[in-house]
Amino acid sequence: MFQPNGDAYCSVVPLSQPLKAAARGWFQQAVRDRALAIGDFQTSRLTGKPVIAAAYPVLGGSGEVRGV
């Protein structure tokens, strides 16, 4: 899960260094559209394995993005 600024704050895979998603298209789309966003095929920076990212924003009571 990522904070609204793109910084990771929890992960199933242990993080050995900070992980940021703010520059990723799927993250930007989820924040912008406040809806499900599907990324392109890519290689995971955590595992080195092929992935397709899916992101969904967590919205607060006023509609603000609280996480992705």
All heavy atoms as a GROMACS GRO file, in nm:
protein
  504
    1MET      N    1   0.085  -0.117   0.000
    1MET     CA    2   0.000   0.000   0.000
    1MET      C    3   0.089   0.123   0.000
    1MET      O    4   0.197   0.123   0.058
    1MET     CB    5  -0.088  -0.001   0.123
    1MET     CG    6  -0.187   0.110   0.125
    1MET     SD    7  -0.343   0.041   0.178
    1MET     CE    8  -0.447   0.177   0.159
    2PHE      N    9   0.041   0.227  -0.069
    2PHE     CA   10   0.118   0.350  -0.082
    2PHE      C   11   0.044   0.468  -0.021
    2PHE      O   12  -0.079   0.474  -0.025
    2PHE     CB   13   0.145   0.381  -0.230
    2PHE     CG   14   0.235   0.280  -0.295
    2PHE    CD1   15   0.182   0.170  -0.359
    2PHE    CD2   16   0.372   0.295  -0.292
    2PHE    CE1   17   0.263   0.075  -0.419
    2PHE    CE2   18   0.455   0.202  -0.351
    2PHE     CZ   19   0.401   0.091  -0.416
    3GLN      N   20   0.119   0.560   0.034
    3GLN     CA   21   0.063   0.686   0.082
    3GLN      C   22   0.025   0.772  -0.039
    3GLN      O   23   0.070   0.745  -0.151
    3GLN     CB   24   0.165   0.758   0.168
    3GLN     CG   25   0.204   0.681   0.293
    3GLN     CD   26   0.312   0.751   0.371
    3GLN    OE1   27   0.334   0.871   0.359
    3GLN    NE2   28   0.383   0.675   0.452
    4PRO      N   29  -0.054   0.876  -0.021
    4PRO     CA   30  -0.094   0.961  -0.134
    4PRO      C   31   0.024   1.024  -0.210
    4PRO      O   32   0.012   1.055  -0.328
    4PRO     CB   33  -0.180   1.068  -0.070
    4PRO     CG   34  -0.234   1.006   0.052
    4PRO     CD   35  -0.124   0.914   0.101
    5ASN      N   36   0.139   1.038  -0.145
    5ASN     CA   37   0.257   1.095  -0.213
    5ASN      C   38   0.337   0.989  -0.288
    5ASN      O   39   0.438   1.021  -0.351
    5ASN     CB   40   0.345   1.170  -0.114
    5ASN     CG   41   0.414   1.078  -0.014
    5ASN    OD1   42   0.393   0.957  -0.012
    5ASN    ND2   43   0.494   1.136   0.072
    6GLY      N   44   0.296   0.862  -0.279
    6GLY     CA   45   0.363   0.755  -0.352
    6GLY      C   46   0.461   0.674  -0.271
    6GLY      O   47   0.516   0.575  -0.321
    7ASP      N   48   0.486   0.708  -0.145
    7ASP     CA   49   0.577   0.632  -0.060
    7ASP      C   50   0.507   0.507  -0.008
    7ASP      O   51   0.395   0.515   0.042
    7ASP     CB   52   0.624   0.715   0.060
    7ASP     CG   53   0.712   0.832   0.021
    7ASP    OD1   54   0.765   0.834  -0.092
    7ASP    OD2   55   0.728   0.924   0.104
    8ALA      N   56   0.574   0.393  -0.017
    8ALA     CA   57   0.518   0.268   0.035
    8ALA      C   58   0.518   0.273   0.187
    8ALA      O   59   0.612   0.321   0.249
    8ALA     CB   60   0.601   0.150  -0.012
    9TYR      N   61   0.410   0.224   0.248
    9TYR     CA   62   0.410   0.213   0.393
    9TYR      C   63   0.375   0.074   0.443
    9TYR      O   64   0.379   0.049   0.562
    9TYR     CB   65   0.328   0.322   0.461
    9TYR     CG   66   0.179   0.318   0.440
    9TYR    CD1   67   0.096   0.244   0.521
    9TYR    CD2   68   0.121   0.393   0.340
    9TYR    CE1   69  -0.040   0.244   0.504
    9TYR    CE2   70  -0.015   0.393   0.321
    9TYR     CZ   71  -0.095   0.319   0.403
    9TYR     OH   72  -0.230   0.318   0.384
   10CYS      N   73   0.344  -0.017   0.354
   10CYS     CA   74   0.335  -0.158   0.391
   10CYS      C   75   0.352  -0.241   0.264
   10CYS      O   76   0.323  -0.197   0.154
   10CYS     CB   77   0.206  -0.190   0.464
   10CYS     SG   78   0.058  -0.179   0.364
   11SER      N   79   0.400  -0.364   0.283
   11SER     CA   80   0.426  -0.451   0.169
   11SER      C   81   0.426  -0.596   0.215
   11SER      O   82   0.471  -0.625   0.327
   11SER     CB   83   0.562  -0.417   0.108
   11SER     OG   84   0.597  -0.510   0.008
   12VAL      N   85   0.375  -0.685   0.132
   12VAL     CA   86   0.381  -0.828   0.162
   12VAL      C   87   0.525  -0.875   0.154
   12VAL      O   88   0.570  -0.957   0.232
   12VAL     CB   89   0.292  -0.908   0.064
   12VAL    CG1   90   0.310  -1.056   0.082
   12VAL    CG2   91   0.147  -0.869   0.082
   13VAL      N   92   0.600  -0.820   0.059
   13VAL     CA   93   0.742  -0.850   0.044
   13VAL      C   94   0.820  -0.752   0.132
   13VAL      O   95   0.799  -0.631   0.122
   13VAL     CB   96   0.786  -0.835  -0.104
   13VAL    CG1   97   0.935  -0.861  -0.118
   13VAL    CG2   98   0.706  -0.928  -0.193
   14PRO      N   99   0.908  -0.799   0.220
   14PRO     CA  100   0.985  -0.707   0.305
   14PRO      C  101   1.063  -0.606   0.222
   14PRO      O  102   1.125  -0.642   0.121
   14PRO     CB  103   1.079  -0.800   0.382
   14PRO     CG  104   1.013  -0.934   0.379
   14PRO     CD  105   0.940  -0.939   0.248
   15LEU      N  106   1.059  -0.481   0.264
   15LEU     CA  107   1.129  -0.374   0.194
   15LEU      C  108   1.268  -0.353   0.253
   15LEU      O  109   1.281  -0.329   0.373
   15LEU     CB  110   1.050  -0.243   0.203
   15LEU     CG  111   0.910  -0.243   0.144
   15LEU    CD1  112   0.841  -0.111   0.172
   15LEU    CD2  113   0.916  -0.271  -0.005
   16SER      N  114   1.371  -0.362   0.170
   16SER     CA  115   1.507  -0.339   0.217
   16SER      C  116   1.549  -0.193   0.195
   16SER      O  117   1.651  -0.150   0.247
   16SER     CB  118   1.605  -0.432   0.145
   16SER     OG  119   1.599  -0.410   0.005
   17GLN      N  120   1.469  -0.121   0.119
   17GLN     CA  121   1.494   0.022   0.093
   17GLN      C  122   1.360   0.088   0.061
   17GLN      O  123   1.263   0.020   0.032
   17GLN     CB  124   1.592   0.040  -0.022
   17GLN     CG  125   1.545  -0.021  -0.153
   17GLN     CD  126   1.653  -0.013  -0.260
   17GLN    OE1  127   1.764   0.029  -0.235
   17GLN    NE2  128   1.621  -0.057  -0.379
   18PRO      N  129   1.353   0.220   0.069
   18PRO     CA  130   1.227   0.288   0.040
   18PRO      C  131   1.178   0.256  -0.102
   18PRO      O  132   1.257   0.240  -0.194
   18PRO     CB  133   1.261   0.436   0.052
   18PRO     CG  134   1.383   0.440   0.138
   18PRO     CD  135   1.458   0.314   0.108
   19LEU      N  136   1.048   0.246  -0.116
   19LEU     CA  137   0.986   0.217  -0.245
   19LEU      C  138   0.888   0.328  -0.275
   19LEU      O  139   0.804   0.362  -0.191
   19LEU     CB  140   0.914   0.083  -0.241
   19LEU     CG  141   0.845   0.037  -0.369
   19LEU    CD1  142   0.948   0.014  -0.479
   19LEU    CD2  143   0.766  -0.089  -0.343
   20LYS      N  144   0.899   0.387  -0.393
   20LYS     CA  145   0.811   0.497  -0.433
   20LYS      C  146   0.738   0.460  -0.562
   20LYS      O  147   0.795   0.398  -0.650
   20LYS     CB  148   0.893   0.624  -0.455
   20LYS     CG  149   0.963   0.671  -0.329
   20LYS     CD  150   1.036   0.802  -0.352
   20LYS     CE  151   1.102   0.850  -0.227
   20LYS     NZ  152   1.010   0.909  -0.132
   21ALA      N  153   0.612   0.500  -0.570
   21ALA     CA  154   0.530   0.469  -0.688
   21ALA      C  155   0.479   0.595  -0.757
   21ALA      O  156   0.410   0.584  -0.858
   21ALA     CB  157   0.413   0.382  -0.648
   22ALA      N  158   0.512   0.712  -0.706
   22ALA     CA  159   0.455   0.837  -0.757
   22ALA      C  160   0.477   0.856  -0.907
   22ALA      O  161   0.393   0.917  -0.974
   22ALA     CB  162   0.510   0.956  -0.680
   23ALA      N  163   0.584   0.805  -0.962
   23ALA     CA  164   0.614   0.824  -1.104
   23ALA      C  165   0.548   0.719  -1.194
   23ALA      O  166   0.552   0.732  -1.316
   23ALA     CB  167   0.766   0.822  -1.126
   24ARG      N  168   0.488   0.619  -1.134
   24ARG     CA  169   0.426   0.511  -1.212
   24ARG      C  170   0.291   0.556  -1.265
   24ARG      O  171   0.210   0.614  -1.194
   24ARG     CB  172   0.409   0.385  -1.127
   24ARG     CG  173   0.538   0.329  -1.074
   24ARG     CD  174   0.614   0.260  -1.183
   24ARG     NE  175   0.728   0.189  -1.130
   24ARG     CZ  176   0.798   0.102  -1.198
   24ARG    NH1  177   0.764   0.073  -1.321
   24ARG    NH2  178   0.902   0.044  -1.144
   25GLY      N  179   0.264   0.525  -1.390
   25GLY     CA  180   0.139   0.564  -1.453
   25GLY      C  181   0.016   0.510  -1.383
   25GLY      O  182  -0.083   0.580  -1.367
   26TRP      N  183   0.021   0.385  -1.338
   26TRP     CA  184  -0.094   0.325  -1.270
   26TRP      C  185  -0.125   0.397  -1.140
   26TRP      O  186  -0.241   0.414  -1.104
   26TRP     CB  187  -0.075   0.176  -1.248
   26TRP     CG  188   0.055   0.136  -1.183
   26TRP    CD1  189   0.167   0.092  -1.248
   26TRP    CD2  190   0.085   0.135  -1.044
   26TRP    NE1  191   0.266   0.065  -1.156
   26TRP    CE2  192   0.218   0.091  -1.031
   26TRP    CE3  193   0.014   0.167  -0.929
   26TRP    CZ2  194   0.281   0.078  -0.907
   26TRP    CZ3  195   0.077   0.155  -0.806
   26TRP    CH2  196   0.209   0.110  -0.796
   27PHE      N  197  -0.021   0.442  -1.069
   27PHE     CA  198  -0.042   0.516  -0.944
   27PHE      C  199  -0.105   0.652  -0.974
   27PHE      O  200  -0.204   0.691  -0.912
   27PHE     CB  201   0.090   0.534  -0.870
   27PHE     CG  202   0.076   0.609  -0.740
   27PHE    CD1  203   0.044   0.542  -0.624
   27PHE    CD2  204   0.093   0.747  -0.736
   27PHE    CE1  205   0.029   0.612  -0.504
   27PHE    CE2  206   0.077   0.816  -0.617
   27PHE     CZ  207   0.046   0.748  -0.501
   28GLN      N  208  -0.048   0.723  -1.069
   28GLN     CA  209  -0.100   0.856  -1.106
   28GLN      C  210  -0.244   0.847  -1.154
   28GLN      O  211  -0.327   0.931  -1.119
   28GLN     CB  212  -0.011   0.918  -1.214
   28GLN     CG  213   0.128   0.950  -1.164
   28GLN     CD  214   0.221   0.990  -1.276
   28GLN    OE1  215   0.184   0.996  -1.393
   28GLN    NE2  216   0.345   1.019  -1.241
   29GLN      N  217  -0.276   0.744  -1.232
   29GLN     CA  218  -0.413   0.728  -1.283
   29GLN      C  219  -0.510   0.699  -1.169
   29GLN      O  220  -0.621   0.754  -1.165
   29GLN     CB  221  -0.418   0.616  -1.386
   29GLN     CG  222  -0.556   0.597  -1.446
   29GLN     CD  223  -0.559   0.484  -1.547
   29GLN    OE1  224  -0.457   0.426  -1.582
   29GLN    NE2  225  -0.677   0.452  -1.594
   30ALA      N  226  -0.472   0.613  -1.074
   30ALA     CA  227  -0.561   0.582  -0.962
   30ALA      C  228  -0.589   0.706  -0.878
   30ALA      O  229  -0.703   0.729  -0.837
   30ALA     CB  230  -0.498   0.472  -0.875
   31VAL      N  231  -0.487   0.789  -0.856
   31VAL     CA  232  -0.506   0.913  -0.779
   31VAL      C  233  -0.591   1.013  -0.857
   31VAL      O  234  -0.684   1.072  -0.804
   31VAL     CB  235  -0.369   0.974  -0.741
   31VAL    CG1  236  -0.386   1.113  -0.682
   31VAL    CG2  237  -0.294   0.883  -0.644
   32ARG      N  238  -0.559   1.029  -0.984
   32ARG     CA  239  -0.630   1.127  -1.068
   32ARG      C  240  -0.777   1.091  -1.087
   32ARG      O  241  -0.866   1.173  -1.067
   32ARG     CB  242  -0.561   1.137  -1.204
   32ARG     CG  243  -0.627   1.237  -1.300
   32ARG     CD  244  -0.567   1.232  -1.440
   32ARG     NE  245  -0.596   1.104  -1.502
   32ARG     CZ  246  -0.503   1.020  -1.550
   32ARG    NH1  247  -0.376   1.050  -1.544
   32ARG    NH2  248  -0.538   0.906  -1.606
   33ASP      N  249  -0.803   0.965  -1.125
   33ASP     CA  250  -0.939   0.923  -1.161
   33ASP      C  251  -1.020   0.873  -1.041
   33ASP      O  252  -1.141   0.856  -1.053
   33ASP     CB  253  -0.935   0.814  -1.267
   33ASP     CG  254  -0.873   0.862  -1.397
   33ASP    OD1  255  -0.858   0.983  -1.416
   33ASP    OD2  256  -0.839   0.774  -1.480
   34ARG      N  257  -0.951   0.848  -0.929
   34ARG     CA  258  -1.017   0.792  -0.810
   34ARG      C  259  -1.096   0.666  -0.846
   34ARG      O  260  -1.211   0.648  -0.808
   34ARG     CB  261  -1.105   0.896  -0.742
   34ARG     CG  262  -1.021   1.004  -0.675
   34ARG     CD  263  -1.104   1.116  -0.619
   34ARG     NE  264  -1.032   1.203  -0.528
   34ARG     CZ  265  -0.926   1.276  -0.554
   34ARG    NH1  266  -0.869   1.270  -0.673
   34ARG    NH2  267  -0.872   1.355  -0.465
   35ALA      N  268  -1.028   0.580  -0.922
   35ALA     CA  269  -1.088   0.456  -0.970
   35ALA      C  270  -0.978   0.353  -0.994
   35ALA      O  271  -0.859   0.385  -0.988
   35ALA     CB  272  -1.163   0.481  -1.101
   36LEU      N  273  -1.018   0.229  -1.022
   36LEU     CA  274  -0.923   0.123  -1.050
   36LEU      C  275  -0.834   0.161  -1.168
   36LEU      O  276  -0.882   0.210  -1.270
   36LEU     CB  277  -0.998  -0.006  -1.083
   36LEU     CG  278  -0.913  -0.127  -1.122
   36LEU    CD1  279  -0.828  -0.174  -1.005
   36LEU    CD2  280  -1.002  -0.238  -1.174
   37ALA      N  281  -0.704   0.136  -1.154
   37ALA     CA  282  -0.609   0.160  -1.261
   37ALA      C  283  -0.526   0.034  -1.281
   37ALA      O  284  -0.485  -0.030  -1.184
   37ALA     CB  285  -0.517   0.276  -1.227
   38ILE      N  286  -0.504  -0.004  -1.405
   38ILE     CA  287  -0.425  -0.122  -1.441
   38ILE      C  288  -0.301  -0.075  -1.514
   38ILE      O  289  -0.310   0.001  -1.611
   38ILE     CB  290  -0.504  -0.218  -1.530
   38ILE    CG1  291  -0.638  -0.256  -1.466
   38ILE    CG2  292  -0.422  -0.342  -1.564
   38ILE    CD1  293  -0.628  -0.333  -1.339
   39GLY      N  294  -0.185  -0.119  -1.467
   39GLY     CA  295  -0.060  -0.080  -1.530
   39GLY      C  296  -0.023  -0.170  -1.646
   39GLY      O  297  -0.091  -0.268  -1.676
   40ASP      N  298   0.087  -0.136  -1.711
   40ASP     CA  299   0.141  -0.217  -1.820
   40ASP      C  300   0.224  -0.331  -1.762
   40ASP      O  301   0.266  -0.328  -1.646
   40ASP     CB  302   0.230  -0.130  -1.910
   40ASP     CG  303   0.151  -0.023  -1.983
   40ASP    OD1  304   0.034  -0.050  -2.018
   40ASP    OD2  305   0.205   0.087  -2.003
   41PHE      N  306   0.252  -0.428  -1.846
   41PHE     CA  307   0.342  -0.536  -1.808
   41PHE      C  308   0.477  -0.475  -1.773
   41PHE      O  309   0.529  -0.390  -1.845
   41PHE     CB  310   0.356  -0.632  -1.927
   41PHE     CG  311   0.451  -0.745  -1.902
   41PHE    CD1  312   0.409  -0.858  -1.834
   41PHE    CD2  313   0.581  -0.738  -1.945
   41PHE    CE1  314   0.496  -0.963  -1.811
   41PHE    CE2  315   0.669  -0.842  -1.923
   41PHE     CZ  316   0.626  -0.954  -1.856
   42GLN      N  317   0.533  -0.515  -1.659
   42GLN     CA  318   0.662  -0.462  -1.616
   42GLN      C  319   0.732  -0.565  -1.528
   42GLN      O  320   0.674  -0.667  -1.493
   42GLN     CB  321   0.644  -0.331  -1.538
   42GLN     CG  322   0.561  -0.347  -1.412
   42GLN     CD  323   0.522  -0.214  -1.349
   42GLN    OE1  324   0.493  -0.118  -1.417
   42GLN    NE2  325   0.522  -0.211  -1.218
   43THR      N  326   0.856  -0.539  -1.491
   43THR     CA  327   0.930  -0.623  -1.400
   43THR      C  328   0.924  -0.559  -1.262
   43THR      O  329   0.953  -0.440  -1.248
   43THR     CB  330   1.076  -0.638  -1.445
   43THR    OG1  331   1.076  -0.697  -1.576
   43THR    CG2  332   1.153  -0.727  -1.350
   44SER      N  333   0.887  -0.636  -1.161
   44SER     CA  334   0.876  -0.585  -1.025
   44SER      C  335   1.012  -0.541  -0.973
   44SER      O  336   1.111  -0.615  -0.985
   44SER     CB  337   0.820  -0.694  -0.933
   44SER     OG  338   0.833  -0.656  -0.798
   45ARG      N  339   1.017  -0.423  -0.913
   45ARG     CA  340   1.140  -0.376  -0.852
   45ARG      C  341   1.171  -0.451  -0.723
   45ARG      O  342   1.286  -0.453  -0.678
   45ARG     CB  343   1.132  -0.226  -0.822
   45ARG     CG  344   1.129  -0.141  -0.950
   45ARG     CD  345   1.121   0.005  -0.918
   45ARG     NE  346   0.983   0.038  -0.882
   45ARG     CZ  347   0.944   0.153  -0.831
   45ARG    NH1  348   1.033   0.249  -0.807
   45ARG    NH2  349   0.818   0.176  -0.803
   46LEU      N  350   1.072  -0.515  -0.663
   46LEU     CA  351   1.092  -0.589  -0.539
   46LEU      C  352   1.138  -0.732  -0.562
   46LEU      O  353   1.225  -0.782  -0.492
   46LEU     CB  354   0.962  -0.593  -0.457
   46LEU     CG  355   0.917  -0.465  -0.394
   46LEU    CD1  356   0.783  -0.485  -0.325
   46LEU    CD2  357   1.020  -0.416  -0.296
   47THR      N  358   1.077  -0.799  -0.660
   47THR     CA  359   1.103  -0.941  -0.678
   47THR      C  360   1.178  -0.975  -0.806
   47THR      O  361   1.230  -1.085  -0.819
   47THR     CB  362   0.970  -1.020  -0.681
   47THR    OG1  363   0.896  -0.980  -0.798
   47THR    CG2  364   0.888  -0.995  -0.556
   48GLY      N  365   1.181  -0.883  -0.902
   48GLY     CA  366   1.243  -0.910  -1.030
   48GLY      C  367   1.157  -0.995  -1.122
   48GLY      O  368   1.200  -1.035  -1.229
   49LYS      N  369   1.034  -1.024  -1.078
   49LYS     CA  370   0.943  -1.109  -1.157
   49LYS      C  371   0.847  -1.022  -1.238
   49LYS      O  372   0.820  -0.908  -1.202
   49LYS     CB  373   0.864  -1.200  -1.064
   49LYS     CG  374   0.954  -1.299  -0.992
   49LYS     CD  375   0.874  -1.390  -0.904
   49LYS     CE  376   0.970  -1.488  -0.836
   49LYS     NZ  377   0.898  -1.584  -0.753
   50PRO      N  378   0.794  -1.076  -1.347
   50PRO     CA  379   0.698  -1.001  -1.428
   50PRO      C  380   0.568  -0.979  -1.352
   50PRO      O  381   0.520  -1.069  -1.282
   50PRO     CB  382   0.676  -1.087  -1.551
   50PRO     CG  383   0.732  -1.221  -1.519
   50PRO     CD  384   0.824  -1.206  -1.404
   51VAL      N  385   0.512  -0.859  -1.364
   51VAL     CA  386   0.387  -0.823  -1.297
   51VAL      C  387   0.303  -0.732  -1.385
   51VAL      O  388   0.354  -0.668  -1.477
   51VAL     CB  389   0.411  -0.752  -1.162
   51VAL    CG1  390   0.483  -0.840  -1.064
   51VAL    CG2  391   0.485  -0.622  -1.182
   52ILE      N  392   0.176  -0.727  -1.355
   52ILE     CA  393   0.086  -0.625  -1.406
   52ILE      C  394   0.023  -0.563  -1.282
   52ILE      O  395  -0.048  -0.631  -1.207
   52ILE     CB  396  -0.022  -0.682  -1.500
   52ILE    CG1  397   0.046  -0.741  -1.624
   52ILE    CG2  398  -0.122  -0.573  -1.539
   52ILE    CD1  399  -0.049  -0.810  -1.719
   53ALA      N  400   0.050  -0.436  -1.257
   53ALA     CA  401   0.002  -0.370  -1.136
   53ALA      C  402  -0.145  -0.332  -1.150
   53ALA      O  403  -0.191  -0.290  -1.255
   53ALA     CB  404   0.085  -0.244  -1.110
   54ALA      N  405  -0.217  -0.350  -1.040
   54ALA     CA  406  -0.355  -0.303  -1.029
   54ALA      C  407  -0.360  -0.214  -0.905
   54ALA      O  408  -0.309  -0.252  -0.799
   54ALA     CB  409  -0.451  -0.420  -1.014
   55ALA      N  410  -0.416  -0.096  -0.918
   55ALA     CA  411  -0.419   0.000  -0.808
   55ALA      C  412  -0.559   0.056  -0.790
   55ALA      O  413  -0.628   0.086  -0.888
   55ALA     CB  414  -0.321   0.114  -0.836
   56TYR      N  415  -0.598   0.072  -0.664
   56TYR     CA  416  -0.730   0.127  -0.633
   56TYR      C  417  -0.712   0.226  -0.519
   56TYR      O  418  -0.646   0.196  -0.419
   56TYR     CB  419  -0.825   0.015  -0.591
   56TYR     CG  420  -0.969   0.059  -0.590
   56TYR    CD1  421  -1.042   0.063  -0.708
   56TYR    CD2  422  -1.031   0.096  -0.474
   56TYR    CE1  423  -1.175   0.103  -0.710
   56TYR    CE2  424  -1.163   0.136  -0.473
   56TYR     CZ  425  -1.235   0.140  -0.592
   56TYR     OH  426  -1.365   0.180  -0.591
   57PRO      N  427  -0.766   0.347  -0.534
   57PRO     CA  428  -0.747   0.446  -0.429
   57PRO      C  429  -0.835   0.420  -0.306
   57PRO      O  430  -0.948   0.372  -0.319
   57PRO     CB  431  -0.789   0.577  -0.497
   57PRO     CG  432  -0.890   0.533  -0.598
   57PRO     CD  433  -0.844   0.398  -0.645
   58VAL      N  434  -0.782   0.450  -0.190
   58VAL     CA  435  -0.858   0.448  -0.066
   58VAL      C  436  -0.897   0.593  -0.039
   58VAL      O  437  -0.810   0.679  -0.025
   58VAL     CB  438  -0.773   0.392   0.050
   58VAL    CG1  439  -0.851   0.398   0.181
   58VAL    CG2  440  -0.725   0.252   0.019
   59LEU      N  441  -1.028   0.618  -0.036
   59LEU     CA  442  -1.076   0.756  -0.023
   59LEU      C  443  -1.125   0.784   0.119
   59LEU      O  444  -1.186   0.698   0.183
   59LEU     CB  445  -1.190   0.782  -0.122
   59LEU     CG  446  -1.157   0.757  -0.269
   59LEU    CD1  447  -1.280   0.782  -0.355
   59LEU    CD2  448  -1.040   0.843  -0.314
   60GLY      N  449  -1.100   0.907   0.164
   60GLY     CA  450  -1.150   0.953   0.293
   60GLY      C  451  -1.294   1.001   0.279
   60GLY      O  452  -1.352   1.002   0.170
   61GLY      N  453  -1.351   1.043   0.390
   61GLY     CA  454  -1.490   1.087   0.393
   61GLY      C  455  -1.522   1.204   0.302
   61GLY      O  456  -1.635   1.220   0.256
   62SER      N  457  -1.423   1.288   0.274
   62SER     CA  458  -1.443   1.404   0.187
   62SER      C  459  -1.402   1.377   0.043
   62SER      O  460  -1.394   1.469  -0.037
   62SER     CB  461  -1.363   1.523   0.240
   62SER     OG  462  -1.401   1.555   0.371
   63GLY      N  463  -1.370   1.250   0.012
   63GLY     CA  464  -1.330   1.215  -0.124
   63GLY      C  465  -1.182   1.229  -0.149
   63GLY      O  466  -1.135   1.204  -0.260
   64GLU      N  467  -1.104   1.266  -0.046
   64GLU     CA  468  -0.959   1.280  -0.064
   64GLU      C  469  -0.893   1.142  -0.067
   64GLU      O  470  -0.940   1.048  -0.004
   64GLU     CB  471  -0.897   1.366   0.047
   64GLU     CG  472  -0.881   1.298   0.181
   64GLU     CD  473  -1.006   1.293   0.268
   64GLU    OE1  474  -1.117   1.324   0.222
   64GLU    OE2  475  -0.992   1.252   0.385
   65VAL      N  476  -0.785   1.130  -0.143
   65VAL     CA  477  -0.710   1.004  -0.151
   65VAL      C  478  -0.629   0.988  -0.024
   65VAL      O  479  -0.548   1.073   0.010
   65VAL     CB  480  -0.620   1.001  -0.277
   65VAL    CG1  481  -0.536   0.876  -0.279
   65VAL    CG2  482  -0.704   1.010  -0.404
   66ARG      N  483  -0.652   0.879   0.047
   66ARG     CA  484  -0.580   0.850   0.172
   66ARG      C  485  -0.471   0.747   0.150
   66ARG      O  486  -0.380   0.732   0.231
   66ARG     CB  487  -0.677   0.796   0.277
   66ARG     CG  488  -0.796   0.886   0.308
   66ARG     CD  489  -0.767   1.004   0.396
   66ARG     NE  490  -0.693   0.975   0.515
   66ARG     CZ  491  -0.745   0.951   0.634
   66ARG    NH1  492  -0.874   0.949   0.650
   66ARG    NH2  493  -0.666   0.928   0.737
   67GLY      N  494  -0.478   0.674   0.038
   67GLY     CA  495  -0.379   0.572   0.005
   67GLY      C  496  -0.414   0.510  -0.128
   67GLY      O  497  -0.519   0.537  -0.186
   68VAL      N  498  -0.325   0.428  -0.180
   68VAL     CA  499  -0.348   0.355  -0.306
   68VAL      C  500  -0.300   0.213  -0.286
   68VAL      O  501  -0.195   0.189  -0.227
   68VAL     CB  502  -0.273   0.421  -0.424
   68VAL    CG1  503  -0.287   0.336  -0.550
   68VAL    CG2  504  -0.323   0.561  -0.449
   0.00000   0.00000   0.00000
